[in-house]
Amino acid sequence: MKVNKTKGSRNKSRMLTYEKELWSKGYTLIAGIDEVGRGCLFGDVVAAAVILPQGLDLQEVNDSKKLSETKREQLYQVIMDNAIATGIGCVDPPTIDKINIKQASRLAMKKALAQLETSPDYLLIDAEKIESDIPQLAIIHGDALSKSIAAASIVAKVTRDRMCLEWDLQYPEYGLALHKGYATALHRKRLLEYGASPLHRTSFLGKILTIQQELF
């Protein structure tokens, strides 16, 4: 995996625009924060916080949704090897149902921030604001515009995908290893066949469960 500390392509350099501006203002420990699993029917919402070294441009790091599973796994290890600090935060389905997914996503981000062994001096967050005294900036589509946020999106995605493999062993009837808890046709079909598990988000299942009641 290529790690480049020199200027990369124009597009790759653009993904460091926010970081470079903050570095020029004296901020040295910038944490990118992102979450995954927001739209899933099953399992935790997972967030990651990543502090990359100043000036380090990890080639190929991009929005995790634009990368293959193999590439995400490769980049995950590169990020873990090079990051100053990483943190993971998870919020479970009962809490999601209780406080709603938006608040749960923010809570997961706050937990990820708290897990960083090194305290950041600035936060770049994908389309959210979290409760913190640390200066922060919410960036719409931040995982495609900031290398720090993109790195966090990869760490969060790989972490949650690995959790899905473990959940698949507990609940093999739902096909979680394939769809990772999202509302695919297979997942909806299995829900109609087997009903909801203890790790399904009941607040997300209204229409599906209504169909199930009508059929049975």
Secondary structure in CASP SS format (residue, H / E / C, confidence):
PFRMAT SS
TARGET T0000
AUTHOR 0000-0000-0000
METHOD secondary structure of the structure
MODEL  1
M C 1.00
K C 1.00
V E 1.00
N E 1.00
K C 1.00
T C 1.00
K C 1.00
G C 1.00
S C 1.00
R H 1.00
N H 1.00
K H 1.00
S H 1.00
R H 1.00
M C 1.00
L C 1.00
T H 1.00
Y H 1.00
E H 1.00
K H 1.00
E H 1.00
L H 1.00
W H 1.00
S H 1.00
K C 1.00
G C 1.00
Y C 1.00
T C 1.00
L C 1.00
I E 1.00
A E 1.00
G E 1.00
I E 1.00
D E 1.00
E E 1.00
V E 1.00
G C 1.00
R C 1.00
G C 1.00
C C 1.00
L C 1.00
F E 1.00
G C 1.00
D C 1.00
V E 1.00
V E 1.00
A E 1.00
A E 1.00
A E 1.00
V E 1.00
I E 1.00
L C 1.00
P C 1.00
Q C 1.00
G C 1.00
L C 1.00
D E 1.00
L E 1.00
Q C 1.00
E C 1.00
V C 1.00
N C 1.00
D C 1.00
S H 1.00
K H 1.00
K H 1.00
L C 1.00
S C 1.00
E H 1.00
T H 1.00
K H 1.00
R H 1.00
E H 1.00
Q H 1.00
L H 1.00
Y H 1.00
Q H 1.00
V H 1.00
I H 1.00
M H 1.00
D H 1.00
N H 1.00
A C 1.00
I C 1.00
A E 1.00
T E 1.00
G E 1.00
I E 1.00
G E 1.00
C E 1.00
V E 1.00
D C 1.00
P H 1.00
P H 1.00
T H 1.00
I H 1.00
D H 1.00
K H 1.00
I H 1.00
N C 1.00
I H 1.00
K H 1.00
Q H 1.00
A H 1.00
S H 1.00
R H 1.00
L H 1.00
A H 1.00
M H 1.00
K H 1.00
K H 1.00
A H 1.00
L H 1.00
A H 1.00
Q C 1.00
L C 1.00
E C 1.00
T C 1.00
S C 1.00
P C 1.00
D C 1.00
Y E 1.00
L E 1.00
L E 1.00
I E 1.00
D E 1.00
A C 1.00
E C 1.00
K C 1.00
I C 1.00
E C 1.00
S C 1.00
D C 1.00
I C 1.00
P C 1.00
Q E 1.00
L E 1.00
A E 1.00
I E 1.00
I C 1.00
H C 1.00
G H 1.00
D H 1.00
A H 1.00
L C 1.00
S C 1.00
K H 1.00
S H 1.00
I H 1.00
A H 1.00
A H 1.00
A H 1.00
S H 1.00
I H 1.00
V H 1.00
A H 1.00
K H 1.00
V H 1.00
T H 1.00
R H 1.00
D H 1.00
R H 1.00
M H 1.00
C H 1.00
L H 1.00
E H 1.00
W H 1.00
D H 1.00
L H 1.00
Q H 1.00
Y C 1.00
P H 1.00
E H 1.00
Y H 1.00
G C 1.00
L H 1.00
A H 1.00
L H 1.00
H H 1.00
K C 1.00
G C 1.00
Y C 1.00
A C 1.00
T C 1.00
A H 1.00
L H 1.00
H H 1.00
R H 1.00
K H 1.00
R H 1.00
L H 1.00
L H 1.00
E H 1.00
Y H 1.00
G C 1.00
A C 1.00
S C 1.00
P C 1.00
L C 1.00
H E 1.00
R C 1.00
T H 1.00
S H 1.00
F H 1.00
L C 1.00
G H 1.00
K H 1.00
I H 1.00
L H 1.00
T H 1.00
I H 1.00
Q H 1.00
Q H 1.00
E H 1.00
L H 1.00
F C 1.00
END
